[in-house]
Amino acid sequence: MASTSTYLTRTAVALVLLLVGACGSEADAGPEPTSSSPTSPAPTSTAPAEGLTLVVIGDSIPFNAPEDCPGCTAFADLYAQELEQATGQTVEVQNFSDHTGLTLERLLEGLPPLEQYLAEADAIVVGIAHNSSELAADRPCGAPLTDAGFPRWEAVDAECAADAVRRYRPLYDRLFELVAATRAGRPTILRTVNRYNDWIGYAEADLTADQEQRTALVLDAWNSMLCTSAESHEFGCADIYRAFNGVDGLRPSGPLLAEDYTHPSQRGNDVIAKALAELGFEPLA
């Protein structure tokens, strides 16, 4: 069986979240889901009979824009196929991920319009690990970026990593709590992913061994915090950090990333889908 995806134009979700962030108020109507895959069939207004619905929210990592990874099948669609095989039911994918540099704070602000879709979902995947980490900040660890737009690595240390964890743990707790609450105890697969390291192996950054260690220091703490928060709210956390970068977090992501060395390639999407599937499909199968 092949999963189906509901979609309209890819700007719809981004527009809702941008309006919420700019105006500080909820939109009058909820956003429309985007396609996870450019080859998805035509939109449908209701889930297939006797079928399941998978809702995806988050940043551009699950978005699978054609310009990021031409011809790729998104990990959300691949995971839906695994869910179909496990349950024997068709799965409709509603992908509300966002390709505007979405941060955790902005996702929380824009969550209300998505709650009606989350409330009707049988499975939910949250992917919001990338743009809020300290390595993506405007002033990483409080220091201005270099002229090349990179962190000043001498400022990136254990104290900075710990401070980011302290600041963001309450926000992740709030997000996972709110998403789980939309399902009110009904049988639901709740999943999230952590952040892979797209600094190591990035040719333009040309990191030294010490700088690579500093990226891993930050992401070790970040990913541990994110998964601990998720699991405390009954989300399974797919450790794509280790899947991409090895046990020590220092293996280059290489072919698992697309040409921009930020978004997953097809191989990367395959690895993420596998990591999600390995968490199992309870309570639906």
Order of alpha helices (4+ residues) and beta strands (2+ residues): beta-alpha-beta-alpha-beta-alpha-alpha-beta-alpha-beta-alpha-beta-alpha-alpha
